[in-house]
Amino acid sequence: DYITKPFDIEELRLRVQNAIARAERESLTDAQSGLPSGKLIEDQLRKIIRNDDWAFIDLRLNNFEPFKEVYGFIAASDVLRYTGMLIGEVLDQYGTDFDFIGHAGGNNFVIITKIERSSEIQTQIKKKFNETIPTHYNFVDRQQGYISTNNDKGDSIRHPLMTISTGIVSPKTNQFADIREITEMAAEARRMDIS
């Protein structure tokens, strides 16, 4: 944006305010997925923590970094956008108007939904992700079921195709002192997900 000389101070003030507002808005969403991130996720958690009819689902893409190393950052960005869209489609089909999707950064996503819908949402996301993610790999990698990278010593390492791990927490199964505990317990539940 530019202003020609001589410039009107009021116009300059308004343009600066608009630029600041636009920058703040853009920093609240993830640039790759377009989903809410950071502060917006925290705000949603603060809204729900004192209620008792919600579930928080923590999702992580497994073997994402080797995929990014082999296929590059453009393909990795495509996978992140795709995952966000897939989660949105599952929530459209199995969720409620209450639901919230966020991109916590990197290969982590979060969902806030109703307790009674959380298990089905978790199941459907995993099912659809595992069925469709192989299309992001080339034919050879899909057929062999893994990709190879080299470690620092030059040794070849096999990495399975990407999967998605999930962890669910809710006030029915846990008690939370603050929003940090929600995310920590959900991350712990996700780490226990080996399916």
N, C-alpha and C positions, 0 to 999 in steps of 0.2 A: 504494500500500500504506500502511496506517496501523496503529498500535498504540494501544490504549486505555490510559489511565493507571489505576493505576500499572503501568508496564511492567517486564517481566522483562528484565534485562540480557542474559541468554543468548539469549532470543528476539530481541532487538534486534540482537545481534551476528550471529546466523544470517541474519536478514532482510537486513542490510546486505551480508553476504558473498554471498548469493544475488542481490541486485540488482547487485552488481559483476560477478559471473560472467555474469549475463544480458546486461549491457551489453557486456562483452568479447566474448561469443559473437556478439551482433548486429552488432558493429562489424567482424567478420571476414567478413561477407557483404554483398553489395550490396543495398541496400534495395529497389531497383526490380526486379532480376532474381531475387533470392534466391540467386544463385550466389556461390561463394567469391570473395573479392577480396583485395587488398593482401597482408597477411602470409601468408595461406593459399597464395596463388600463389607467393610467395617460398619458403615451406617446401617446396612441391612441386618447385620448380626446384633447391633445395639437395639434395633427395633424388635427383634424376636426373643431376645434372651429371657425376658420375664414372662413370656407366654409358654404354653405347654403343649401346643399342637403343631410342632414343626420338627423337621429332620434336616440335618446338615450333611451333605454328601461331598466328600473330598475325592477328587479323581486325578489320577496321574497316568500319563502315557509312559509305559515301560519300553526301554530300548529306543527311546527317541533320539538321544545323543548320537549313538552309532548311525542311525538313519540320517541324521543331519550331516554327519561327517562324510558319509558315502554319497548322498544325493544332493547335498548343498542346502544353503539357507532358503532358497526359493521353494524347493520341494517341502522343506520343513515348515515354512510359513503356510503353504497350502494345506498341510496336515493339521496345523493348528486351527485354521479357518474351517476346514472340513469338520473337525471334532466339535467346534462350537456350533456349527449348523446341525450336526447329528444330535447333539444334546438338545438343541432347540426343537428339533422335529420330534424327539421322544417326549419332551415335556408337552408339546402341543397335543400329542396323542394320548399320553397317560397322566399328565399333570393337571394342575389347577391354575386359576388366574392368580393365585397367591405366589406361584413359583418365581424364583430368581436364579439366573445363571450369571456367574462371574468367571473371569480369567485371572487367577491369582498370580500369574506370571509363569514364564517358561512353559513347561509342559503340564502345569497344574490348573485344573478347573474346579469350580465349586457350584453346588446347587443348594438352594434352600427350598424345601417343599413341605407338604403335609406328611405327617408320620405314616398315615395309612397308604400313601402312594409311593413312599420311598423305596420299598423293596422291589416293586414292579419296575419303577424307573431305573433302578440300579441294574436289574436283570436285563432289561431291554437295551440299555446303553451298551452293556458288555457284549450282548449277543450281536447287535447291529455293528458295533465297532469291529469285533473279531471277524464278522462275515465280510465286511467291506474294506478294511484297511489294506489287505493285500493288493488292491488295485493301485495303490501308491508306489508299489515296487515294480521293477521290471520283471519280465517273464522268467528269466533264469532264477532270480532271487525268490520269486513266488514259488517256483517248482521245487527248489531245494529247501525252502522254509527257513532260510537264514541269510544274513549278509556277513561279509568278512571285513575286518579292519586289521590294521597292524599296530602293535603296541610300540613303545619306545625302543625296544630291542629288535624290532623288525619281525617279531613272531606274529603269525596270523591268528586272529581271534574270531570265533564265530558268535554272532549275536542273533537270537531268534527274531522273528518279525515282531513288530510292535503289538502290544496288548494294552489293556487299560485296567488299572487297579482302582478299587473304590473302597471307601470307608464311610460308614454311616454312624452318626451319633444323634441322639435326641434327648429331651428332658425325661422321657419315659425310661431310658436306660442309664442316664448319667445325670449328675448335678454339676452345674457350672457356676463358678464364682464370677467369671468375666468372659469376654469374647475370646480372649487368648486361649482359655481352657477348651473352648469349643473347637478351635482350629487344631490345637495340639492333640486332643483326644481323637478327632477325626483322622488326623495324619497317622496316629498310632494304629487306628483301626484299618486304614488303607495299607499300611506296611504289613499287616497280618494277612491281607488278601493275597493268597497265592494261586487263586484259580484263574 
